[in-house]
């Protein structure tokens, strides 16, 4: 099995000059329950903030975003998931969690570069009107900038709350 490379997925949103990263809420370095929500948090170095891109064999160019953390019951690595979505369009604003891997579209993502070095992370799913959804820091475009803000899916606005880069 090839060695995986893990990254922090860093936001353009900063808190006191430090970029926030995708974080599994209130997790650190131990197995957790699937369904745990994601948030944006300052880097801690803990395993709940490290992610690997795993290519989809069914959908070229799409990935699951796999955590270093595993599920408490099954021992499988958890992946970023649109909560309770599976394969159907979802309401914009649906929260993100981690779940054991499935073959569902709500776990497939691609990085779409918007400006040099910065991308939106687009879901394979759309909103109810057919618009693409991207990973978003809930409310950050309206000034809510603090640790622990939930991550959701929203239609693309290309603002700092939706721009991400892989950091090492």
C-alpha positions in Angstrom: 0.0 0.0 0.0 1.4 3.4 -0.9 2.3 5.9 1.8 -0.3 8.6 2.2 0.6 12.3 2.5 -1.4 14.2 5.0 -2.0 17.9 5.0 -3.6 20.7 7.0 -6.3 22.2 4.8 -5.8 25.9 5.5 -8.4 28.6 5.1 -7.8 32.1 3.8 -9.6 33.2 7.0 -7.2 34.1 9.8 -7.5 34.7 13.5 -4.9 36.9 15.0 -2.8 36.4 11.8 -3.0 32.6 12.0 -4.9 30.7 9.2 -7.7 28.5 10.4 -7.7 24.8 9.3 -10.3 22.1 8.8 -10.7 20.5 12.2 -12.8 17.6 13.6 -14.6 19.3 16.5 -13.4 18.4 19.9 -11.2 15.5 18.7 -7.5 15.2 19.1 -5.5 12.0 18.5 -7.8 9.2 19.4 -10.5 7.3 17.4 -13.9 9.1 17.4 -17.5 8.5 16.6 -18.6 8.8 13.0 -20.9 11.8 12.5 -18.7 14.2 14.5 -19.0 17.7 13.0 -16.2 19.7 11.4 -15.2 23.2 12.3 -12.4 25.7 11.5 -9.7 26.0 14.2 -6.2 27.3 14.6 -3.6 24.6 13.9 -2.7 22.4 16.9 -0.7 19.6 15.3 -3.2 17.0 16.5 -4.4 14.2 14.2 -7.9 15.7 13.9 -6.5 18.4 11.6 -4.5 16.1 9.1 -6.1 15.0 5.8 -5.1 12.9 2.8 -6.6 13.1 -0.7 -7.7 9.6 -1.8 -8.6 9.5 -5.6 -12.0 8.0 -6.5 -11.8 5.0 -8.8 -15.3 5.6 -10.0 -15.0 9.3 -10.6 -11.7 10.4 -12.1 -10.6 13.9 -10.8 -12.6 13.5 -7.6 -11.3 12.6 -4.1 -12.4 11.6 -0.7 -10.7 13.7 2.0 -9.5 11.2 4.6 -8.7 12.0 8.2 -5.8 10.5 10.1 -8.4 9.6 12.7 -10.4 6.4 12.7 -13.9 5.4 13.7 -14.3 4.3 17.3 -16.3 1.2 16.3 -15.0 0.0 12.9 -11.4 1.3 13.0 -11.8 2.6 9.4 -10.4 6.0 8.6 -13.0 8.7 8.5 -13.7 11.0 5.5 -15.3 14.4 5.1 -19.0 13.9 4.5 -22.0 16.2 3.8 -24.2 15.2 6.8 -27.1 12.9 5.9 -26.9 13.6 2.1 -25.8 10.4 0.3 -26.5 11.0 -3.5 -29.2 13.6 -3.7 -29.0 17.4 -4.0 -29.0 19.1 -0.6 -30.0 22.3 1.0 -27.3 24.9 0.9 -25.9 25.3 4.4 -25.9 21.6 5.2 -23.2 20.9 7.9 -20.1 18.7 7.3 -19.1 15.8 9.5 -16.8 12.8 9.2 -18.1 9.4 8.3 -16.8 6.0 7.3 -16.2 5.7 3.6 -19.2 4.9 1.4 -19.6 5.0 -2.4 -22.0 8.0 -2.0 -21.5 11.3 -3.8 -21.7 13.3 -0.5 -18.1 12.2 0.2 -16.5 13.2 -3.1 -14.6 16.5 -3.6 -12.4 18.3 -6.0 -10.1 21.3 -5.6 -11.0 24.1 -8.1 -8.3 26.8 -8.2 -9.8 30.3 -8.0 -6.7 32.4 -7.5 -3.0 31.3 -7.6 -2.6 28.8 -4.6 -6.2 29.1 -3.4 -9.0 26.8 -4.3 -12.6 26.1 -3.5 -13.3 22.5 -2.4 -16.3 21.6 -4.5 -18.7 18.7 -3.7 -19.9 16.2 -6.3 -23.4 17.1 -5.0 -25.3 20.3 -5.8 -27.9 22.3 -4.0 -31.6 21.9 -4.7 -31.4 24.3 -7.7 -28.5 22.4 -9.2 -25.7 24.9 -8.2 -22.3 23.5 -7.1 -21.6 23.4 -3.4 -18.3 24.1 -1.8 -16.8 23.8 1.7 -17.6 27.0 3.6 -16.8 28.4 7.1 -20.4 29.2 8.3 -20.9 32.9 8.7 -17.3 33.9 8.2 -18.1 36.1 5.2 -20.3 38.2 7.5 -17.5 38.7 10.1 -17.9 35.7 12.3 -14.2 34.9 12.7 -13.3 32.7 15.8 -12.2 29.2 16.5 -14.8 26.5 16.3 -17.1 27.9 13.6 -18.9 25.0 11.9 -18.2 24.0 8.3 -21.0 23.7 5.9 -21.7 23.6 2.2 -22.7 26.7 0.4 -23.0 27.9 -3.2 -19.7 29.4 -4.4 -19.0 33.0 -3.5 -15.1 32.9 -3.9 -14.7 34.8 -0.6 -12.0 34.0 2.0 -14.4 31.7 3.9 -14.5 29.3 0.9 -10.8 29.5 -0.2 -8.4 26.7 0.9 -4.9 25.5 0.3 -3.0 22.3 1.3 -0.3 23.1 3.8 2.3 20.8 5.2 
